[in-house]
Amino acid sequence: MSLAHAYEPPPAAVPRQAHVIVVGNQKGGAGKSTVAMHIIVALMRMGRRTGALDLDVRQRSLTRYIENRARWIASRGAKLPAPQIIELRESAQRSLDLAEQEEEAAFRSALRRLSETCDFIVIDSPGGDSYLARTAHACADTLITPLNDSFVDFDLLGDIDPDHAEIVRPSIYSEMVWESRKKKAQNLRTPIDWVVLRNRTSASKIEAKNKQKVGEALKTLSNRIGFRMAPGLSERVIYRELFPQGLTLLDLDADGGEGEMRMTHLAARQELRDLFITLKLPSLEGEPLKF
């Protein structure tokens, strides 16, 4: 089939039933895949049909997470929910224009297919800039940006004047989100709710002063470029330990989870509840959280 025939229509022509959540920034190591997987499992625990797309077609962290979960369920007969996932692959076209066209067509086809059967679609973006990531951002209903609690990651959102500790201008990622918002408004006449998470936070007293400064800078920038702040997930070893089994904190006390709930795990679960309360996702507001 030629690319001309394979190409999908623009977003305005694609029926949209599912609420699209994009977990994205342009830096690695912020915990995007961990956040995405926990949101997916939480939504399924709430009885919502949930689909997943992994745009990091090389590293495939979310895809491997879900594959690990499928193996765990199959080997143990575990009664754990599993999301629908459609795997996307990197185009083999040597022409950049043709490669982007082919990848966008595959993305829009996957988005349309999942929209037909899912209430929510969670999209995990790569830790870098790509045409596919920009396309996905422009389709987001909710954009979640996990951010490590440091000025190194803050630079993703805004440039700081080092002499006066003042925000000079939004950074390249913020500008990309702005363009995505304009594109979505033009195509679908709906907004993008942008939520920034202070993720992988530490309880260290040594870092308390820096955390306070980062928090103040984020509050100033949020008023300037229009994102909401939400609590993220603290840095915990348990997240790395659960990945090979494809499990989340929400599975530890479930049938087939075979985990042991500890006080630290309960505290982490409360962090996820607080995140969901802040997100205010449609059809979930006012409903008791079932996790």
C-alpha positions as CSV (number, residue, x, y, z in Angstrom):
1,M,0.0,0.0,0.0
2,S,1.4,3.4,-0.9
3,L,2.0,6.0,1.8
4,A,-0.6,8.3,0.2
5,H,-3.3,5.6,0.8
6,A,-2.0,4.8,4.3
7,Y,-2.0,8.3,5.5
8,E,-4.7,9.1,8.2
9,P,-6.9,12.1,8.2
10,P,-6.1,15.0,10.5
11,P,-7.3,14.9,14.1
12,A,-10.4,16.9,13.5
13,A,-11.7,14.0,11.2
14,V,-11.0,11.2,13.7
15,P,-13.8,10.3,16.1
16,R,-12.7,10.8,19.7
17,Q,-14.3,8.9,22.5
18,A,-11.3,8.2,24.8
19,H,-9.6,10.7,27.0
20,V,-6.0,10.9,26.0
21,I,-3.3,11.3,28.7
22,V,0.2,12.1,27.4
23,V,3.1,11.6,29.9
24,G,5.9,13.7,28.4
25,N,8.9,15.8,28.7
26,Q,12.1,16.0,26.7
27,K,14.5,14.6,29.3
28,G,15.2,11.0,30.4
29,G,15.2,9.8,34.0
30,A,12.2,11.7,35.3
31,G,10.1,8.5,35.8
32,K,7.7,8.9,32.9
33,S,7.2,5.2,32.3
34,T,6.7,4.5,36.1
35,V,4.1,7.3,36.3
36,A,2.4,6.1,33.1
37,M,2.1,2.5,34.3
38,H,0.7,3.5,37.7
39,I,-1.9,5.7,36.0
40,I,-2.8,2.9,33.7
41,V,-3.3,0.4,36.5
42,A,-5.1,2.9,38.7
43,L,-7.6,3.6,35.9
44,M,-8.2,-0.1,35.4
45,R,-8.7,-0.6,39.1
46,M,-11.4,2.1,38.8
47,G,-13.1,0.0,36.1
48,R,-12.0,2.1,33.2
49,R,-11.0,0.4,29.9
50,T,-7.5,1.7,29.3
51,G,-5.2,1.5,26.3
52,A,-1.5,2.3,26.0
53,L,0.9,3.6,23.4
54,D,4.7,3.8,23.8
55,L,6.3,6.4,21.6
56,D,9.8,5.5,22.8
57,V,10.1,3.0,20.0
58,R,13.8,2.2,20.8
59,Q,13.9,2.0,24.5
60,R,10.3,0.7,24.9
61,S,10.2,1.0,28.7
62,L,6.4,1.1,29.0
63,T,6.1,-1.7,26.4
64,R,8.5,-3.9,28.3
65,Y,6.7,-3.1,31.5
66,I,3.4,-4.3,30.0
67,E,5.1,-7.4,28.5
68,N,6.5,-8.3,31.9
69,R,3.0,-7.9,33.4
70,A,1.5,-10.2,30.7
71,R,4.2,-12.9,31.5
72,W,3.5,-12.6,35.2
73,I,-0.2,-13.0,34.7
74,A,0.2,-16.0,32.4
75,S,2.7,-17.8,34.5
76,R,0.8,-17.5,37.8
77,G,-2.8,-17.2,36.6
78,A,-3.0,-13.9,38.4
79,K,-6.2,-12.0,38.3
80,L,-4.7,-8.7,37.5
81,P,-6.0,-6.2,34.9
82,A,-3.9,-5.7,31.8
83,P,-4.2,-2.7,29.3
84,Q,-4.7,-2.9,25.6
85,I,-1.5,-1.8,23.9
86,I,-0.7,-1.3,20.2
87,E,3.1,-1.3,19.5
88,L,4.5,1.3,17.2
89,R,7.7,0.8,15.3
90,E,10.3,3.2,13.8
91,S,9.9,3.9,10.1
92,A,12.5,2.4,7.8
93,Q,12.1,5.1,5.3
94,R,15.3,7.0,4.5
95,S,13.5,10.2,3.6
96,L,12.7,12.2,6.7
97,D,9.4,13.5,5.2
98,L,8.3,10.0,4.3
99,A,9.4,8.5,7.7
100,E,7.4,11.2,9.6
101,Q,4.4,10.6,7.4
102,E,4.5,6.9,7.9
103,E,5.0,7.1,11.7
104,E,2.2,9.7,12.0
105,A,-0.2,7.5,10.0
106,A,0.6,4.5,12.3
107,F,0.1,6.6,15.4
108,R,-3.2,8.0,14.3
109,S,-4.4,4.6,13.3
110,A,-3.5,3.2,16.7
111,L,-5.1,6.1,18.5
112,R,-8.3,5.6,16.5
113,R,-8.4,1.9,17.1
114,L,-7.9,2.3,20.9
115,S,-10.5,5.1,21.0
116,E,-13.1,2.7,19.7
117,T,-12.8,0.5,22.8
118,C,-11.2,2.5,25.6
119,D,-12.2,5.1,28.1
120,F,-8.7,6.3,28.5
121,I,-5.5,6.1,26.4
122,V,-2.2,6.7,28.2
123,I,0.8,7.7,25.9
124,D,4.4,7.5,27.1
125,S,6.7,9.9,25.3
126,P,10.4,9.5,24.7
127,G,13.0,11.4,26.6
128,G,13.8,13.7,23.7
129,D,12.3,15.7,20.9
130,S,10.7,13.8,18.0
131,Y,8.1,14.5,15.4
132,L,5.9,11.7,16.8
133,A,6.1,13.1,20.3
134,R,5.1,16.5,19.1
135,T,2.1,14.9,17.2
136,A,1.0,13.1,20.4
137,H,1.3,16.3,22.5
138,A,-1.1,18.0,20.1
139,C,-3.6,15.2,20.7
140,A,-3.5,15.3,24.5
141,D,-6.5,16.1,26.6
142,T,-4.3,15.9,29.8
143,L,-0.6,16.4,29.6
144,I,1.4,15.2,32.5
145,T,5.1,16.3,32.8
146,P,7.1,14.5,35.5
147,L,10.0,16.7,36.7
148,N,12.9,15.8,39.0
149,D,13.1,18.3,41.8
150,S,16.1,20.3,40.7
151,F,17.0,23.3,38.6
152,V,18.7,20.9,36.1
153,D,15.2,19.6,35.2
154,F,13.5,23.0,35.7
155,D,15.6,24.2,32.8
156,L,13.2,22.0,30.7
157,L,10.4,24.5,31.4
158,G,12.1,27.9,31.9
159,D,15.4,29.7,31.7
160,I,16.6,31.3,34.9
161,D,18.7,34.4,35.3
162,P,21.6,33.1,37.6
163,D,22.3,36.6,39.0
164,H,18.8,37.4,40.1
165,A,17.2,34.0,40.2
166,E,14.4,35.3,38.0
167,I,12.7,33.5,35.1
168,V,13.8,35.0,31.9
169,R,11.8,33.1,29.3
170,P,10.0,29.7,28.8
171,S,12.3,27.0,27.5
172,I,12.1,24.9,24.4
173,Y,9.7,22.3,25.8
174,S,7.3,24.9,27.1
175,E,7.3,26.5,23.7
176,M,6.5,23.1,22.1
177,V,3.6,22.6,24.5
178,W,2.3,26.1,23.6
179,E,2.4,25.2,19.9
180,S,0.6,21.9,20.7
181,R,-2.1,23.8,22.5
182,K,-2.6,26.1,19.6
183,K,-2.7,23.1,17.2
184,K,-5.2,21.2,19.3
185,A,-7.4,24.3,19.7
186,Q,-7.5,24.8,15.9
187,N,-8.2,21.2,15.1
188,L,-10.4,20.0,17.9
189,R,-11.5,23.2,19.6
190,T,-10.6,21.7,23.0
191,P,-7.9,22.6,25.5
192,I,-4.9,20.7,26.9
193,D,-4.9,20.5,30.7
194,W,-1.1,20.6,31.5
195,V,-0.1,19.2,34.8
196,V,3.5,19.3,36.1
197,L,4.6,16.7,38.7
198,R,7.5,17.2,41.1
199,N,8.5,13.6,40.8
200,R,11.2,11.4,42.4
201,T,11.4,13.8,45.4
202,S,13.6,13.1,48.3
203,A,13.0,13.6,52.0
204,S,16.6,14.7,52.6
205,K,16.9,17.8,54.8
206,I,20.1,18.7,52.9
207,E,18.0,19.3,49.8
208,A,15.2,21.1,51.6
209,K,16.4,24.6,50.7
210,N,16.9,23.7,47.0
211,K,13.5,22.1,46.9
212,Q,11.9,25.3,48.3
213,K,13.6,27.4,45.6
214,V,12.5,25.0,42.8
215,G,9.0,25.1,44.2
216,E,8.9,28.9,44.2
217,A,10.2,29.1,40.7
218,L,7.7,26.5,39.4
219,K,4.8,28.5,41.0
220,T,6.0,31.6,39.3
221,L,6.4,29.9,35.9
222,S,3.0,28.1,36.2
223,N,1.2,31.4,36.5
224,R,3.1,32.7,33.5
225,I,2.7,29.8,31.0
226,G,-0.4,28.0,32.4
227,F,0.3,24.7,33.9
228,R,-1.1,23.2,37.2
229,M,1.1,21.6,39.9
230,A,0.5,18.2,41.2
231,P,2.2,15.9,43.8
232,G,4.4,13.3,42.1
233,L,5.9,10.0,43.3
234,S,8.8,10.0,45.8
235,E,12.0,8.2,45.0
236,R,11.5,4.6,46.2
237,V,13.5,1.4,45.5
238,I,10.2,-0.5,45.2
239,Y,9.5,1.0,41.8
240,R,12.6,-0.5,40.3
241,E,12.0,-3.9,42.0
242,L,8.5,-4.2,40.6
243,F,9.4,-3.5,37.0
244,P,10.6,-7.1,36.1
245,Q,7.3,-8.5,37.3
246,G,5.3,-5.8,35.5
247,L,3.6,-5.0,38.8
248,T,2.8,-1.7,40.5
249,L,2.2,-0.6,44.0
250,L,-1.5,-1.1,43.4
251,D,-1.0,-4.8,42.7
252,L,0.8,-5.8,46.0
253,D,-2.4,-6.6,47.8
254,A,-4.3,-7.8,44.8
255,D,-5.1,-11.4,43.8
256,G,-1.9,-12.6,42.1
257,G,0.2,-9.7,43.2
258,E,2.1,-11.8,45.7
259,G,3.5,-8.7,47.4
260,E,3.7,-7.5,51.0
261,M,2.3,-4.1,51.8
262,R,4.5,-2.0,54.1
263,M,4.1,1.4,55.6
264,T,6.2,3.0,53.0
265,H,4.1,1.4,50.3
266,L,0.9,2.7,51.8
267,A,2.5,6.2,51.8
268,A,3.4,5.8,48.2
269,R,-0.2,4.7,47.4
270,Q,-1.5,7.8,49.1
271,E,0.8,9.9,46.8
272,L,-0.9,8.3,43.8
273,R,-4.3,9.0,45.3
274,D,-3.3,12.7,45.8
275,L,-2.2,12.8,42.2
276,F,-5.5,11.5,40.9
277,I,-7.4,14.0,43.0
278,T,-5.4,16.8,41.5
279,L,-5.7,15.5,37.9
280,K,-9.5,15.8,38.0
281,L,-10.0,13.4,35.1
282,P,-13.4,13.3,33.5
283,S,-15.9,10.7,34.7
284,L,-13.8,10.2,37.9
285,E,-14.6,13.4,39.7
286,G,-16.6,12.6,42.8
287,E,-16.1,8.9,42.5
288,P,-14.3,7.2,45.4
289,L,-10.8,6.0,44.5
290,K,-10.8,2.2,44.4
291,F,-7.1,1.8,45.0
